């Protein structure tokens, strides 16, 4: 979509009625000019916006999360409520931008960002405990409750085991089971309600209030059920005793204190579950962002390698044409047409870094035709593939051309007599081999890599890691041998 088309779309929406937010999720919008446009609520998430211009634009509540915002200009833009989480913002210009309510978690820092206007760090139990005053008080309270509860369990368990009076043993068993059952019920209800409350209720205080209202009847149902199951008989027998040894109705605390205990524990569980989900979500988002950034980095490196190969080849080809313009214009014309065919292949790659083996070999044949026009009978060549089923394999573009170019430059051109280049593709076990042989001078024992071989090494490393290698051989004959595991190469159905 061009800028003119985008402006027409926005004007048409304004004419037709309420503006519907623009949806351009996952788009390649590098260096696009959005300056001065009203993009309220637009969705640009997972897009490449590197170098884009949003100067003086309106991006209220826009979603630019997980996007590449490198060198983007937000100068004087209105970003109120925008989502910039997990976006690479290195070099972004935020001079004069309205950043009220902007969310920028895990984003690279842009230039001229005003820290006080960014979203505050969320309050979690972890950072609360790290604070010097409140952290100590909260931690001490939690520690006291946990230790007190653990010792209460030990105390009642000991009474049940050591009691000589069966009635007291049954009473203590009822008290222990009642507390354990209520604890289990509180956690189960919290676990069942927490997700629903997060989805339906936005204010946090209202979630805890509604949850407390749910917990109270649960407390009474569980307490009553356990009482009639284990407690009714021993407690009634205990009440009939004239001198109860340890328990009496008056020694029991008011019922609402026990309800408060369940409410405190339940709300703590609710808070912990919510923080756990947020932490898990953040970890997942960070992992996704890291993977996405790694992919973008690999793609950028491959683009850089590709950009260097084309001028390198063009320089050599144009020199060849220039040498023939006056000596043999027909040959110069033929080479020019062949060169245009090569560059149609190069520029028509549609953003992909791979092509079929058939297309790659066709490009190599065209290149060798260019050099054959230049060298005439001094250059013989062949391009062969042992198994036609390999034709559909997808390999990196311009993988073979730099090697063939080196064979011409450092092999054939060094010979006084006839030179020969043979390109062979074959498979052995689970490896695919791409061989470029020439009959020029052998490789020296201590040979440094020129740009062509370095680019091949880098491409194979980025794409296949240890599942690919490059070898220079003089024995049994001189060749550059590329090996790639077959399972690493996808197939394009012909």
N, C-alpha and C positions, 0 to 999 in steps of 0.2 A: 504494500500500500504506500503510495507516494504521499508527500505532505499535502499536495492539492486534494487528493482523494480523502485524506483524513479530515482536512478542513471542511470539505463538502459533507462528509458524514456527520460531523459535529453540528454544522449549520442546519442540516436536514432534521436532526434530532431535536434541535431547539425549535424548529418550525412545527414539527409534528406533535410535540408535547413534552412531557418530562424527559430529561436527558438520561439515556441509558448509558451506563459506564462502558467505555471502550474495553474490549477483551482482546489482548494481544499476548496471551500467555505463551511462553516458550518460543518467542520470535527472535530473529536476528535483526536487531535495529541499531547496529553499530553506526556511530556518527550521524544518526538521524537528527533532524532539526525539529524539536517540539516547542521552540521558544514562543511564548505568548499564548499558548493554547490552554483552553479549559479542559483539564483531564481529570476532573473530580471522579473519584471511585474507580479509576482505570486499573486494569489488572495487567501488569508487566512482569509477573513473577516468572522465574526460571528463564529470563530473556538475556540476550547479549546486548547491553546498552552502552558498551564502551565508547567513550568519546561523544555521546549524544548531548544535545543542547536543550536543557529545560529552563533556560533563563526566562524569568518573568512569567513562567507558566503556573497554572493552578493545579496542584496535585493533592488536594484535600482527600484524605482517606484512601489514597491510591495504594496499591499493593505492588511493591518492587522487591519483594523478598526473594532470596536465592538467585539474584541477578548479578551480572557483571556490570558494575558501575564505575569502572576505572576511568579516570579523567573526565567524568561527566560534570557538566556545569549546571548547578542548581542556583546560580546567582539570582537573588531577589525572588526566588520561587516561593510559593505558598505550599509548604509540606505539612500543614496541620493534620495530625492524626495518621500520617503515612506510615506504612510498614516497610522498613528497610532492613529487617532482620536477615542475618546470614548473607549479606551482600558484600562483595568485594568493592570497597569505596576508595581504594588507594588513588590519591591524586584528585579526588572529587572536589569541586569548588562549591562551598556552601556559604559564600559571602552574601550577607544580607538576607538569607533564606529564613522563612518563618518555620521554626522547628518545634512549635508547641505540640506536645502529645506524640512526637515522633518516636517510634520504636526502632532502635538500632542495635539490638543484641547481636554480639558476635560478628559485627561488621568492621571492616578495616576503617581507620579514621580518615576522614576527609579534611581538607584545608579549611581553616576558619570556622570550625565547629564550636558552638557555645555550650560547654558541658552542663551548666545549670539548667538548660532547657531540655536536656535529654531525660528519658524515663528513669526514675530512681530505681535502684537495685531492689528486687522483690524481697520482702521480709520472709525469711525462712528460719526454721529452728536452728540451723547451723550457724547463720550469721548472728542470730539473737544470742546464742551461747558465747559468742566471741566478744560480746560487748562487756566493758569493764564492770558496770554496775548491774544492769538488768540481766546480763548473761549469768553472773554469779548467783543472783537471787533465783532465777528460773532453774538453773542447774542444781542449786542446793535443794529447791523444793522437789524437783523430779527425783533426785537422789534419795531424799527422805521418804517419799511415797514408795519408791521401788523397794528400798531396804525394809521399810515397815511392812509392806505387803508380803515380801518374801519371808520375813520372820513370823508373820501371822500364819502363813501356810505351814511353816515348821511347827509352830506352837500347837495348832489344832490337829495336825497329823500326829504329833507326839501324844496328845490327849486321847485320841482314838485308839492308838496302839497300846498305850500303857494303862488306860482306865480299867479298874477292877469292877466297877459298877456298870452292868450292861446298859442301864438307863442313861447314864452320863455318856457312855460310848456312842449310843444312838443319837443323843442330842448333838454331840460334837460332829458326828458324821453328817447329820442334817445340815448344820451350819456350814461345814466345809463344802458339801455338794451344792448347797444353795449359792454360795459365793462363786464357785467354779462355773456353775451353769449360767449365772447371770453374766459373768465375764465373757463366756463363749457367746451368749446371745447378743450382748452389746457389740462385740466385734463383728459377728455375722450380719447384724442389722446395719452396722456402719459400712461394711463392705458392699452390701446390696444397695445402699442408698447413696453412697458417695458419688458414683458416676452419674446417676440420675440428677442429683442435686447440682453437680457442676454444669450439666447440660441445660437444666431448666431455670436455675436461680442464679442471677448474675451477682448481686451484692453478697459478699462473703458473710457478713453478719446475719443476713436473712437465712442463708443456708444453715448456719449453726442454730438459729432460733427454731427453724422448722424441724431440724433433726432432733432437737431437744424435746419438742412436742411429740415426736414419734417414739422416742426412747421411754418416756414416762409410762405409757400403757404396756410397753414390752416388759418393763421392770415388774409391774404388778402381775401380769400374766405368768411370767416365769417364777416369781416368788410364790404366788398362790399355788401353782402347779407342783412345785417342789415341796411346799408345805404339806399339801394333801397326800403327796406320794411318800415322803419320809419323815416329816416333822410333826404331823398332827398328833399321832399316838404318843410319842415320847414327850412332847411339850405339854400335852394334857395331863399325862402321868406326873410330870414334874410340877405342874401347877397344883396338883392335889396333895403334894407332900407338905407336911406342916413346917418342916425346916429344910428347904432346898439347900443343898450344900454349896452350890456355886451360882445357880441361875434363879432368877425370879422375874416376874413381869416388870417390876420397877427398875431392874438393873439394865434392861434393854434400852438402847437409844431410840429417839423418835424416828418414825419411818421415813420422814422427809430427808433426814441426814443420809440415809442409805440411798435414796433417790439421787441426791446431789452427787454422791460418790460415783454412781453409774453415769450421770450426766458429764461429769468431769472426764472420766475415762473415755466415754464415747466420743466426746468432742476432741479429745487428744488424738484418738484413732482417726477421726475424720480429717483433722489437720494433717496428720502424718501421711495418710493415703493420698491426699491431694498433692502434697509436696513431692511424694514419691512419683506420682504420675507426671508432674511437671519436670522432674529431674530426668525420668526416662525419656520423655518427649524431647528435652533439650539434647540429651546424649544422642538420640536417633537423628535429630536434625543436624547436629554437629558432624556425625559420621557421614550423613548424606552430603553435607556441604563440603567436607574434606574430599570425598570421592568426586564430587562435581568439580571442585577446584583442581584436583589431580587430572581429571579428564581435560579440562580447559587448558591446563598447563601443557599436557602432552600434545593436544591439538595445536596450540600456539607454537610449540617447538617444531612440530612437523611442518606447519605453515612456513616457519622461518627456513627450514631446510629446503622446502620446495621453492621458495622465493629465490634462494641462492643458486639452485641448480639451473633455473631457466636463463638468467643473464649470463652465467658461465658458458652454457652451450651456445647462446645467441652470439656471444663475442667470437667464438671460434668459427661458427658457421658464416657470419658476416665477413670475417677475414677471408674465408675461402671464396665467397662470392666476389668480394672486391678484387681478388687476384685474377678473376676470370672475366671481369666486365669488359676489358679492352682486348684481351687475348682471344676469348671465345664467348661472345655474347649469348649464343644459344645455350651453352652450358650454364652460364650465369642465370639465364631465365629459368632453365630446368631446375637448378638448385633453389631459386627463389620460390618456385611453385611447391617444391618438396618441403621447403622450410615453412611455408604457410600451412601446409598440411600438418606438420609437426606441431605448430603452435595452435592450430584448431584443437588438436588433441589436448594440449597443455591447458588452454584457457577454457575448454569446455568440460572441465572435470566436476562442475556443479558442487563444489565444496568437499568432495570426497577425496580421501588420500589413497584410495585403492582403485584398481581397475582389473579387468579380467586378464588372464595370461595371454589370451588371443590378442586383445588390444595392445598390450605391452609389447608383444613380439612384432606386431604390425608397425608400431612406432619405431622399434629397433631396425626393422627392415628399411623403413623410410629414411632413417638417419644414415644407414649404411649406403643407401642409394645416393644420398647427398655426397657422401665421401667418395663413392665410386665415380661420380661425375668429376670430382676434383682430381682423383688419382688415376682414373682411367684403368688401363690394364694392370697397373701396379697393385691393385687391390681386388682380391677375390674374397667372397664371403658366403656363408651358409647359415641359415637359421632353421633349426629342426626341433621337434618335440616327439619324444619316444612314444607317448601314450596320449591319444587324442582326448581321453577322458579328463586330462589335466587342463584342457583349454578353459574350462569355466572357473578355475581357481582364481580367487581374488588376491592379488599381491600389491605391495606398495607401488604407487606410480613412480616412474623414473627410477626404478630400482636397477635396471640393467643398462640404461643409456649412459650414465657416467663411466661405467666399467668399459663399455664398448668404445666410448670416446677416448679413454685412457689407452686402450689397445691400439687405436689409430695414432694417437699423439706420441706415445712412448714406444710403440712396437713397430707398426708399419712404416711410419715416417722415418724411422732410423735405418731402414733396410735400403740397400741400393737396388736389390732385385725385387721380385714379386713377393707381396705379402698376402697373408691369408688370416681371416678371422672366422671362427666357427662358434656359434651360439647354440648350446644344446640344453634341453630340458628333459629330465628323466626322474624316475622315482625308484628308490631302493628302500625296502621295508616300509617304515613309517616316516621317511624323510623325502622331501622334494629337493632336487639339486638343480641349480641354475649355473651353468658353466660358460665362461667366455674365454676361448683359447685364441692366442695369436702366435705367429712364428717369428716375432721380433726378438730382441735380446732378452736373455733371462732376467728374472727379478734379482737384484743384488741381495746378498745375505743380510745386510743391515739396511733395510729399506724403510724410509719414513713414508707416512701416508699423506697424499695430497688431499685437496678438498673433496674430490669425488669419492674416494674410499672412506674418508671420515664421515661423509654424509650417509653412506650406506651403513656403516657401523652404527651411527646414531639412530637411523630409522629402524633398523632391526632391533636395537636395544629397547627403544621406546615402545615398539609394537609387540615384540615377542620375548624379550628378556633372554633367558638361557635356552629358549627353544629355537634359536637361530644362531648361525655363526658365519664368519667370512674367513676363507683360507686362500693364501697365495702359494701356488705350487710351481715348481720347475721340473718335477719328476712325477710321472713318466713323461709329461710334456707340460709346457708352460700354460697355466690357466689361473683365472680367478674363480673360485668355487664358492657359491652361496648355498647354504643348507638351511631349510626351514621345516620344522615338524609339520606333517600333513594335517594333524588335528588342529593346528593353529590357523589354517587357511580356510576361510568360508568359500562356498561354491555359489556361483551365479548361474542359475539354470539357463541354458542356451535355448 
